[in-house]
Amino acid sequence: MGTFDEKDFCNILEEQLNEEWNKIIERAKKRQREKLEELEERIKAWEALNPPSFDRVILYHEGEGRFFDLNGALKSVREKGMRRTFKIVYKEGKKYYYVATLTIEVGDTLESLRATLERRYRNLLEEYEATKESFTPFIDREALKEVGELAALKRQIC
């Protein structure tokens, strides 16, 4: 058994600190990439709806088991005299894919529906840009706290 060597201890602590820090950063970047991929898929789905006119929107009403375009859904809501919630879907090949939900009120107009869809699409694009800008929100705070404690220990001893 050797004697305690402060310099070696500090070097080991430094290596461990760097290793843990790199793991935190890599995990955060991985989470960011995964979120960006998810958002890119959602953007692709929204783009299939043809913004800003959204003339390719397909709305599905589960209760009726029917598909509608915006005008048809608006007409259906007015005929029923009550608000209804539809699933926004897009068709790729022979399959339909869920995009979001849209609640249509009796007093809505085609323009107000398009404005609502445009706002939601814009919010999605803004979320994508914010996610792309920084990986900081994806950092594991608990792991960061542990690294901070390790850094404080290193500073105290070394």
Sequence and secondary structure as in RCSB ss.txt:
>XXXX:A:sequence
MGTFDEKDFCNILEEQLNEEWNKIIERAKKRQREKLEELEERIKAWEALNPPSFDRVILYHEGEGRFFDLNGALK
SVREKGMRRTFKIVYKEGKKYYYVATLTIEVGDTLESLRATLERRYRNLLEEYEATKESFTPFIDREALKEVGEL
AALKRQIC
>XXXX:A:secstr
     HHHHHHHHHHHHHHHHHHHHHHHHHHHHHHHHHHHHHHHHHHTT TTTTTT EEEETTTTEEE HHHHHH
HHHHHTS EEEEEEEEETTEEEEEEEEEE TT  HHHHHHHHHHHHHHHHHHHHHHHH SGGGS HHHHHHHHHH
HHHHHHH 
